[in-house]
């Protein structure tokens, strides 16, 4: 199956959201006049140029130069590919500050190692997309969006330049982290994770702390609570559903841990933040909203300013 995602339109910057899982999908780029950016939330995507293939994964910002014909593929249908896309012009500030915008480079990948920064970037892109969808005639819309996208790219560049020597992470621990970030709600029993890494529990915990600076339990809970806070701000899912989406099987335990982390219950957190970001209701099926989130769904294809994002899995 082939289709075009994106099109020439007077509204700039353009934004969109895509989530394809369950079947192979391929499409051609429809906007070659501007710079294109893709921030992958989950899964793997493949970009095919003439004689070259490039893959991008969760937590990477892919920058594509104008004027280079290409197609996109979901190479691993079971894993899928979920991302925000951008069509934009390089502003004077970006051209002056970054050396990214060289049209002789057809593609660049800028990884975001800091998971909390990934969440903030995704939140900014979500907000930009909502602004594009909900307020296309807003005075100053283009300047506001350009400022938001500048912030995203400058923060990515700053995090890369200021990161310094990264702690050495054992490749076996890296494998476990990759699996966790691909499915944040999956079972994360430390003993099972250690066995998956081919290590004893004590070796696993030692190498994990050495590479991340915290224990496996601390790391997993912190990432889950960060994502829970994001879901509470940006979806209409119930607290119980949010808890399950991020891997807490007991909603009472989730509420206790969330309150300890953020200083207020999930319900109060949501009500206090409701003015910051609009909630997005998730369409339900006969099996219910939560099941719909977990199952493969049709791609959300964007034309012009794109399709409305329904959920986010950034890790």
Helices and strands as residue ranges (DSSP letters): E 2-5, E 14-20, E 26-29, E 35-49, E 52-57, E 60-64, E 71-73, E 81-88, H 92-97, E 107-111, H 115-134, H 141-162, H 171-182, H 190-197, H 201-212, H 216-234, H 239-245, H 251-262, H 266-273, H 289-294
